[in-house]
Amino acid sequence: MTHDRPPSAPCPSFTVVITTYNRWELLGRAVDSALAQTQPCEVVVVDDGSTDHTASYMQERVAQHSQGDRPLRYHRNPTNQGHSGSVNTGVNLAQGDWIKFLDDDDYLDPACVATMAAAIVQHPQAVICSGVAAQVNLQGAEQSRTLHPGPAPRFYIPQGYIHYGMLLEQIPFGTPVQVAVQRQAFQKTQGWESSLDTNFDDIDSWVSVAQFGDAIFLGQCLAYRTLWPGGLNQRFSVGDRLQTHLRIKAKIYPLVAAELQSQIPPFSVIENYLRLHWSLVAFKGKQWGRGWRLGRSAWGDWAAWKLLWSLRWQRRGWAKGGAFPVEKIPF
């Protein structure tokens, strides 16, 4: 593969797509953060049929921002479509070149869009861009930060290496608050999968979008993700998460570039690695019986154990600023 640096491009326009359902008190913070971006952008709020004060609140906000370079648009689903369906609706309504995803309980740093746009100008072959997020509690106090996988403050990964890295968990794009995608690339996919609603539907989408261009990683903290019991991902069991991960890995496996196929383990090893990982997650949560059931078929697979521990050491290396295994190119 060649990696000639592409010429710079015009600054892309952005739409921040915010999905919401019965959280109007939190929604205001998300909307404020989108409207406060240092690079003006369109903001689209998709309400999935809320029964609280969301509609009246958003009608007031739209009336305040009907003009200018920061348009605010509000759409209310006539029936509940779920999180995935609402994301797809928001993208269909968007007019920006790029989509910045945002859930109603999260919020953006004021420089988020401008920072991503500047990186995309330097690498216009990108179709997906991810930054670091601070994980905060409901009071906004920082609890932790997501990892930036490598010492370079920003780098891109050529398309041919992305699925290899995703399969072996060397490319952590992260949750929606961390990610933006090129709208045109998104529209070439089938959008977010409703059968995965809030259970890794975002990661499934990153897999699909990454077929159409390169990936950018930024080391700056550009967003804030709220950790709280009301988070949508809290409702899924460890077993549900295992099954979804298996489904996503099965989708990634055939997408790995032909020249890298010889470097990946058999899918049976990937499957057993996931069983071991999620059984240990269950044990950590003192779900002893569930952990045993999830992992018992994988206990004797030494290749899966080797993969598990190598990936754990890899993540520890990232936390200490270690190297990123997949080919990365600073720019």
LINCOR-V506723 format. One record per pair of residues at least 24 apart in sequence whose C-alpha atoms are under 6 Angstrom apart, sorted by the first residue. I is the first residue (numbers start at 1). J is the second residue. If there is no record, write none. Layout:
# LINCOR-V506723
<<I:J> <I:J>>
This chain:
# LINCOR-V506723
<<8:121> <8:122> <9:121> <9:124> <11:121> <12:97> <13:96> <13:97> <14:41> <14:96> <14:97> <14:98> <14:99> <15:41> <15:42> <15:43> <15:96> <15:99> <16:43> <16:99> <16:100> <16:101> <17:44> <17:90> <17:101> <17:102> <18:45> <18:102> <18:103> <19:45> <19:46> <19:103> <19:104> <20:47> <20:104> <21:47> <21:48> <21:50> <22:50> <22:52> <24:54> <26:105> <27:104> <30:104> <30:106> <30:107> <33:107> <33:108> <36:110> <37:110> <37:111> <38:110> <38:111> <39:114> <40:70> <41:70> <42:70> <42:71> <43:72> <44:73> <44:74> <45:74> <46:75> <46:76> <47:76> <48:77> <48:80> <49:76> <49:77> <49:79> <49:80> <84:192> <84:194> <84:197> <88:191> <97:183> <98:181> <98:182> <98:183> <99:180> <99:181> <99:183> <100:180> <101:176> <101:177> <102:177> <106:224> <106:225> <106:226> <107:223> <107:224> <108:223> <109:222> <109:223> <112:222> <125:213> <125:214> <126:213> <126:214> <126:215> <127:181> <127:182> <127:213> <127:214> <128:180> <128:181> <128:215> <129:179> <129:180> <129:215> <129:216> <129:217> <130:173> <130:178> <130:179> <130:217> <131:178> <131:217> <131:218> <132:219> <132:220> <132:221> <132:222> <133:178> <133:221> <133:222> <133:223> <133:224> <134:224> <135:224> <135:225> <135:226> <136:226> <136:227> <137:226> <137:227> <148:219> <149:318> <149:324> <150:321> <150:322> <150:323> <150:324> <151:321> <153:219> <154:217> <154:218> <154:219> <154:330> <155:216> <155:217> <155:329> <155:330> <155:331> <156:215> <156:216> <156:328> <156:329> <157:214> <157:215> <157:328> <158:214> <159:213> <159:214> <160:257> <163:256> <164:256> <185:209> <198:233> <269:304> <272:298> <272:304> <273:304> <273:308>>
